[in-house]
Amino acid sequence: MKIRTRIATAVTVALASVFVAVPAFASGGGDATDAALSSAGDPLNIPGIAAVGIVLLLIVLIGSKLAGDLFEKKQ
């Protein structure tokens, strides 16, 4: 696999995981003072979300590189 293909795959997986996780961000409203998730209107922790996204992207890229190396033809 070329590095561009690995990056495209990692970005696609990252975007798909965000769309799969979107229902977890939703809140039913009401009194959610002890809820694990923030309620609607609360500010998001953007730097934290970005840091986790970058770490996940690195894990996917490194994992795809290692898996791709297993199938490389030896000359």
Secondary structure, 3 states (H helix, E strand, C coil): CCHHHHHHHHHHHHHHHHHHHHHHHCCCCCCCCCCCCCCCCCCCCHHHHHHHHHHHHHHHHHHHHHHHHHCCCCC
